[in-house]
Amino acid sequence: MNPQSVPSVSVSDLTDELPADAVLLDVREDDEWAAGHAPQAVHIPMGEIAGRLGDLPQDGNLYVVCRAGGRSARATAYLNANGWTAVNVDGGMQSWAAAGRPLVGEITGLAPEII
């Protein structure tokens, strides 16, 4: 799948506060999530999306993010093909962190980072 073939948005074009009807969906693996993620994100690893569609709201927009944008582009295409309105976040969490957006981690004693 070519990441340019799905709807996308850059981190700089996302508002600091997502609209109330929007969800930031992080599709990275558990260790990546634990190391650092956006505070308001919902975590569903890419390999679990098909089995967890019921966990996603069908109203509003889904902004899909991974580390750099490749996995999230594939997840975005899948979600759009199955009735959701999903948008890929270009550059992923690497761009998120580079833009100075907030990060939280799940590992006690370690500063959040993108791995």
Backbone as ProteinMPNN parsed JSONL, in Angstrom:
{"seq_chain_A": "MNPQSVPSVSVSDLTDELPADAVLLDVREDDEWAAGHAPQAVHIPMGEIAGRLGDLPQDGNLYVVCRAGGRSARATAYLNANGWTAVNVDGGMQSWAAAGRPLVGEITGLAPEII", "coords_chain_A": {"N_chain_A": [[0.848, -1.19, 0.0], [0.572, 2.152, -0.837], [1.468, 4.934, 1.005], [0.671, 7.487, 0.129], [-1.796, 7.158, -1.007], [-3.908, 7.291, 0.704], [-6.146, 9.265, 2.776], [-4.55, 11.933, 4.447], [-2.891, 13.794, 7.085], [-0.762, 16.323, 8.331], [1.199, 16.555, 11.335], [1.482, 19.189, 12.144], [-0.813, 20.305, 11.145], [-2.806, 19.359, 12.748], [-4.916, 20.261, 15.403], [-4.072, 21.324, 18.754], [-5.882, 20.399, 20.642], [-7.893, 17.802, 19.896], [-10.963, 17.639, 18.021], [-14.071, 17.048, 19.759], [-15.411, 14.85, 18.721], [-13.449, 13.309, 17.585], [-10.886, 10.783, 17.369], [-7.649, 9.824, 18.31], [-5.924, 7.269, 17.104], [-3.607, 4.967, 18.0], [-1.581, 2.684, 16.482], [0.653, 1.227, 17.051], [2.954, -1.276, 18.386], [2.813, -2.933, 21.636], [5.188, -2.445, 23.205], [6.196, -0.14, 22.009], [4.127, 1.67, 22.477], [4.161, 1.715, 25.307], [6.627, 2.934, 25.76], [6.275, 5.585, 24.888], [3.644, 7.806, 24.129], [0.92, 9.729, 22.698], [-0.999, 11.65, 24.974], [-3.853, 11.583, 24.783], [-4.433, 9.468, 23.152], [-5.839, 6.408, 21.81], [-5.107, 3.031, 22.162], [-4.676, 0.468, 19.936], [-3.097, -2.169, 18.736], [-1.896, -2.664, 15.39], [-2.233, -5.296, 14.358], [-4.429, -6.151, 15.753], [-6.661, -4.759, 15.024], [-8.741, -5.629, 13.217], [-10.157, -7.462, 14.785], [-11.071, -5.845, 16.775], [-12.812, -3.847, 15.979], [-15.232, -3.079, 17.055], [-14.48, -1.594, 19.239], [-14.019, 0.897, 18.358], [-15.245, 4.172, 17.748], [-17.942, 4.842, 15.502], [-18.844, 7.237, 14.629], [-17.63, 10.443, 13.787], [-14.15, 11.422, 13.334], [-11.272, 9.372, 12.801], [-7.978, 9.647, 13.624], [-5.126, 8.215, 12.599], [-2.17, 6.825, 13.837], [1.262, 5.808, 13.794], [4.642, 4.772, 14.203], [6.158, 6.013, 12.091], [4.449, 6.338, 9.901], [3.835, 4.383, 7.966], [2.571, 1.899, 8.821], [0.275, 3.021, 9.909], [-0.867, 4.133, 7.64], [-1.67, 1.845, 6.222], [-3.513, 0.824, 8.073], [-5.345, 2.926, 8.071], [-6.351, 2.799, 5.44], [-7.622, 0.291, 5.579], [-9.563, 0.747, 7.59], [-11.108, 2.808, 6.389], [-12.106, 1.379, 4.208], [-13.864, -0.203, 5.513], [-15.939, 1.304, 6.482], [-15.354, 3.41, 8.267], [-14.317, 6.819, 8.944], [-11.277, 7.629, 8.393], [-8.019, 9.051, 8.877], [-4.673, 9.268, 7.996], [-1.854, 10.029, 10.019], [0.708, 11.819, 8.95], [4.138, 11.051, 9.092], [3.963, 10.116, 11.635], [4.442, 9.201, 15.113], [7.037, 9.999, 15.403], [7.159, 12.479, 14.09], [5.279, 13.762, 15.653], [6.573, 13.92, 18.18], [8.846, 15.416, 17.404], [7.649, 17.813, 16.805], [7.184, 18.809, 19.246], [4.934, 18.03, 20.621], [2.858, 16.813, 23.329], [3.942, 13.979, 25.28], [3.422, 10.888, 26.921], [4.483, 8.219, 29.037], [4.532, 4.723, 29.876], [6.321, 3.485, 31.483], [7.65, 3.321, 34.524], [9.759, 5.704, 35.975], [11.189, 6.31, 33.684], [11.718, 8.692, 31.124], [9.278, 9.621, 28.664], [9.601, 8.357, 25.334], [9.993, 7.979, 21.765], [10.097, 4.952, 20.226]], "CA_chain_A": [[0.0, 0.0, 0.0], [1.286, 3.411, -0.943], [0.91, 5.874, 1.976], [0.08, 8.665, -0.502], [-3.113, 6.855, -1.552], [-4.927, 7.401, 1.754], [-6.227, 10.619, 3.321], [-3.524, 12.155, 5.457], [-2.749, 15.11, 7.685], [0.51, 16.477, 9.034], [1.059, 16.872, 12.757], [1.316, 20.641, 12.287], [-2.191, 20.668, 10.786], [-3.717, 18.916, 13.807], [-5.012, 21.198, 16.519], [-3.583, 20.757, 20.012], [-7.015, 19.653, 21.189], [-8.699, 17.232, 18.82], [-12.404, 17.848, 18.206], [-14.687, 16.094, 20.686], [-15.845, 13.64, 18.019], [-12.291, 12.7, 16.935], [-10.074, 9.866, 18.161], [-6.301, 9.555, 17.845], [-5.735, 5.827, 17.234], [-2.2, 4.56, 17.916], [-1.575, 1.283, 16.064], [1.971, 0.642, 17.299], [3.008, -2.436, 19.273], [2.738, -2.63, 23.069], [6.424, -1.859, 23.723], [6.288, 1.222, 21.479], [3.123, 2.433, 23.231], [4.632, 1.88, 26.682], [7.762, 3.859, 25.775], [5.798, 6.956, 24.749], [2.483, 7.997, 23.26], [0.135, 10.949, 22.927], [-1.835, 11.426, 26.156], [-5.27, 11.331, 24.495], [-4.551, 8.401, 22.158], [-6.405, 5.087, 22.082], [-4.135, 2.064, 21.655], [-5.054, -0.834, 19.394], [-2.042, -2.551, 17.792], [-2.391, -2.882, 14.029], [-2.644, -6.672, 14.184], [-5.665, -6.419, 16.489], [-7.739, -3.872, 14.578], [-9.877, -6.36, 12.632], [-10.922, -8.079, 15.86], [-11.503, -4.855, 17.763], [-13.541, -2.748, 15.341], [-16.286, -2.654, 17.968], [-13.917, -0.656, 20.218], [-13.83, 2.193, 17.701], [-16.494, 4.882, 17.452], [-18.214, 4.952, 14.069], [-19.118, 8.64, 14.344], [-16.456, 11.29, 13.952], [-12.933, 11.078, 12.605], [-10.166, 8.648, 13.415], [-6.642, 10.023, 13.174], [-4.383, 6.985, 12.846], [-0.754, 7.129, 13.972], [2.203, 4.754, 14.167], [5.944, 5.395, 14.45], [6.572, 6.897, 11.004], [3.367, 6.565, 8.959], [3.547, 3.265, 7.08], [1.534, 1.033, 9.385], [-0.969, 3.773, 10.067], [-1.469, 4.277, 6.309], [-2.372, 0.587, 5.938], [-4.676, 0.761, 8.965], [-6.29, 3.928, 7.585], [-7.004, 2.234, 4.256], [-8.51, -0.784, 6.041], [-10.704, 1.35, 8.291], [-11.954, 3.497, 5.407], [-12.784, 0.355, 3.406], [-14.854, -0.867, 6.36], [-16.986, 2.214, 6.914], [-14.94, 4.497, 9.155], [-13.67, 7.975, 8.336], [-9.948, 7.613, 9.006], [-6.996, 9.891, 8.259], [-3.321, 8.921, 8.423], [-1.023, 11.127, 10.527], [2.001, 11.759, 8.273], [5.329, 11.142, 9.937], [3.693, 9.372, 12.859], [4.844, 9.704, 16.428], [8.318, 10.696, 15.273], [6.827, 13.874, 13.793], [4.572, 14.254, 16.834], [7.589, 14.279, 19.177], [9.684, 16.478, 16.841], [6.87, 19.057, 16.85], [7.047, 19.228, 20.642], [3.629, 17.651, 21.17], [3.04, 16.093, 24.598], [4.114, 12.532, 25.323], [3.408, 10.213, 28.211], [4.985, 6.858, 28.942], [3.971, 3.769, 30.835], [7.414, 2.837, 32.176], [7.979, 4.114, 35.707], [11.131, 6.155, 36.115], [11.793, 6.664, 32.404], [11.044, 9.742, 30.359], [8.683, 9.068, 27.449], [10.347, 8.482, 24.086], [9.444, 7.233, 20.633], [11.036, 3.901, 19.794]], "C_chain_A": [[0.882, 1.237, 0.0], [0.67, 4.412, 0.028], [0.264, 7.108, 1.361], [-1.339, 8.401, -1.005], [-4.229, 6.903, -0.506], [-4.999, 8.847, 2.223], [-5.186, 10.792, 4.423], [-3.513, 13.606, 5.92], [-1.385, 15.164, 8.36], [0.237, 16.83, 10.494], [0.81, 18.363, 12.933], [-0.096, 21.1, 11.936], [-3.223, 20.174, 11.799], [-3.75, 19.959, 14.911], [-4.516, 20.516, 17.786], [-4.659, 19.923, 20.698], [-7.82, 19.118, 20.021], [-10.167, 17.544, 19.064], [-12.994, 16.743, 19.082], [-15.086, 14.797, 20.006], [-14.694, 12.921, 17.312], [-11.524, 11.815, 17.919], [-8.712, 9.749, 17.495], [-6.014, 8.087, 18.146], [-4.279, 5.479, 16.979], [-2.153, 3.065, 17.623], [-0.21, 0.615, 16.259], [1.87, -0.541, 18.268], [3.069, -1.99, 20.739], [4.001, -1.969, 23.607], [6.612, -0.421, 23.239], [5.344, 2.151, 22.239], [3.643, 2.736, 24.637], [5.769, 2.896, 26.773], [7.319, 5.312, 25.663], [4.684, 7.071, 23.747], [1.808, 9.318, 23.582], [-0.834, 10.688, 24.08], [-3.278, 11.044, 25.854], [-5.499, 10.152, 23.556], [-5.229, 7.151, 22.723], [-5.456, 4.087, 21.441], [-4.798, 0.771, 21.216], [-3.958, -1.201, 18.395], [-2.631, -2.944, 16.432], [-2.915, -4.302, 13.832], [-3.941, -7.034, 14.874], [-6.871, -5.637, 15.967], [-8.951, -4.64, 14.068], [-10.76, -6.982, 13.712], [-11.471, -7.108, 16.88], [-12.23, -3.669, 17.156], [-14.649, -2.216, 16.244], [-15.806, -1.688, 19.039], [-13.761, 0.753, 19.647], [-15.169, 2.872, 17.452], [-16.701, 4.988, 15.946], [-18.567, 6.377, 13.667], [-17.836, 9.433, 14.576], [-15.269, 10.745, 13.185], [-11.981, 10.282, 13.456], [-8.885, 9.176, 12.791], [-5.745, 8.873, 13.579], [-2.888, 7.289, 12.803], [0.034, 5.869, 14.319], [3.55, 5.45, 14.414], [6.292, 6.423, 13.367], [5.508, 7.134, 9.939], [3.006, 5.406, 8.056], [2.442, 2.354, 7.589], [0.212, 1.765, 9.504], [-1.642, 4.015, 8.72], [-2.241, 3.013, 5.947], [-3.621, 0.46, 6.804], [-5.749, 1.746, 8.518], [-7.059, 3.393, 6.38], [-8.004, 1.154, 4.661], [-9.756, -0.205, 6.708], [-11.649, 2.049, 7.317], [-12.728, 2.502, 4.549], [-13.892, -0.344, 4.189], [-15.821, 0.104, 7.026], [-16.61, 3.32, 7.872], [-14.42, 5.661, 8.326], [-12.331, 8.134, 9.042], [-8.972, 8.433, 8.174], [-5.645, 9.479, 8.841], [-2.591, 10.169, 8.92], [0.369, 10.954, 9.922], [3.15, 11.896, 9.265], [5.17, 10.497, 11.291], [4.16, 10.05, 14.137], [6.224, 10.344, 16.395], [8.082, 12.174, 14.985], [6.126, 14.53, 14.971], [5.588, 14.759, 17.868], [8.453, 15.438, 18.682], [8.977, 17.827, 16.876], [6.663, 19.549, 18.285], [5.69, 18.922, 21.251], [3.838, 16.822, 22.433], [3.138, 14.584, 24.414], [3.971, 12.056, 26.757], [3.918, 8.802, 27.981], [4.38, 6.004, 30.036], [5.058, 3.093, 31.654], [7.88, 3.749, 33.305], [9.459, 4.448, 35.73], [11.822, 6.525, 34.816], [10.984, 7.755, 31.716], [10.44, 9.12, 29.099], [9.56, 9.332, 26.23], [9.658, 7.667, 23.0], [10.484, 6.232, 20.188], [10.506, 3.244, 18.539]], "O_chain_A": [[1.836, 1.33, 0.773], [-0.515, 4.725, -0.087], [-0.599, 7.723, 1.986], [-2.026, 9.345, -1.396], [-5.377, 6.584, -0.815], [-4.024, 9.587, 2.088], [-4.975, 9.89, 5.233], [-4.037, 14.504, 5.261], [-0.911, 14.163, 8.898], [-0.831, 17.342, 10.833], [0.011, 18.761, 13.78], [-0.53, 22.163, 12.378], [-4.396, 20.539, 11.711], [-2.707, 20.481, 15.304], [-4.532, 19.289, 17.889], [-4.372, 18.869, 21.265], [-8.371, 19.892, 19.239], [-10.575, 17.7, 20.215], [-12.465, 15.633, 19.13], [-15.099, 13.746, 20.646], [-14.938, 12.013, 16.517], [-11.512, 12.06, 19.125], [-8.616, 9.595, 16.278], [-5.877, 7.705, 19.308], [-3.773, 5.67, 15.873], [-2.63, 2.262, 18.425], [0.048, -0.446, 15.692], [0.83, -0.769, 18.885], [3.341, -0.827, 21.038], [3.907, -1.023, 24.391], [7.129, 0.421, 23.974], [5.711, 3.27, 22.598], [3.572, 3.874, 25.1], [5.865, 3.635, 27.753], [7.926, 6.187, 26.281], [4.753, 6.513, 22.652], [2.087, 9.944, 24.604], [-1.427, 9.612, 24.153], [-3.872, 10.259, 26.593], [-6.641, 9.865, 23.198], [-5.196, 6.881, 23.924], [-5.043, 4.272, 20.297], [-5.406, 0.066, 22.021], [-3.889, -0.61, 17.317], [-3.732, -3.489, 16.354], [-3.951, -4.485, 13.193], [-4.504, -8.099, 14.62], [-7.99, -5.847, 16.435], [-10.079, -4.331, 14.451], [-11.981, -7.023, 13.565], [-12.249, -7.492, 17.753], [-12.263, -2.593, 17.753], [-14.968, -1.028, 16.199], [-16.62, -1.029, 19.685], [-13.413, 1.688, 20.37], [-16.119, 2.234, 17.0], [-15.746, 5.2, 15.199], [-18.588, 6.692, 12.477], [-17.054, 9.113, 15.471], [-15.369, 9.74, 12.481], [-11.886, 10.479, 14.667], [-8.727, 9.155, 11.57], [-5.61, 8.578, 14.767], [-2.395, 7.92, 11.868], [-0.447, 4.988, 15.032], [3.57, 6.618, 14.802], [6.67, 7.554, 13.673], [5.653, 8.058, 9.139], [1.949, 5.44, 7.426], [1.485, 2.07, 6.869], [-0.848, 1.2, 9.232], [-2.868, 4.096, 8.657], [-3.35, 3.097, 5.42], [-4.67, 0.035, 6.321], [-6.938, 1.433, 8.58], [-8.282, 3.522, 6.313], [-9.116, 1.113, 4.135], [-10.875, -0.629, 6.417], [-12.866, 1.894, 7.417], [-13.882, 2.752, 4.199], [-14.755, -0.999, 3.604], [-16.453, -0.237, 8.026], [-17.473, 4.106, 8.261], [-14.12, 5.503, 7.142], [-12.249, 8.693, 10.136], [-9.073, 8.504, 6.949], [-5.505, 9.358, 10.058], [-2.696, 11.237, 8.317], [1.121, 10.064, 10.32], [3.129, 12.746, 10.155], [6.148, 10.345, 12.023], [4.26, 11.273, 14.231], [6.551, 11.149, 17.267], [8.738, 13.031, 15.577], [6.347, 15.707, 15.259], [5.476, 15.879, 18.365], [8.762, 16.348, 19.452], [9.628, 18.868, 16.967], [6.037, 20.586, 18.505], [5.33, 19.49, 22.283], [4.884, 16.194, 22.592], [2.513, 13.998, 23.53], [4.359, 12.753, 27.694], [3.804, 8.255, 26.885], [3.794, 6.509, 30.994], [4.753, 2.206, 32.452], [8.437, 4.819, 33.061], [10.307, 3.579, 35.529], [12.951, 7.014, 34.848], [9.753, 7.749, 31.723], [11.018, 8.197, 28.527], [10.178, 10.389, 26.109], [8.848, 6.784, 23.282], [11.602, 6.593, 19.821], [11.139, 2.333, 18.005]]}, "name": "protein", "num_of_chains": 1, "seq": "MNPQSVPSVSVSDLTDELPADAVLLDVREDDEWAAGHAPQAVHIPMGEIAGRLGDLPQDGNLYVVCRAGGRSARATAYLNANGWTAVNVDGGMQSWAAAGRPLVGEITGLAPEII"}
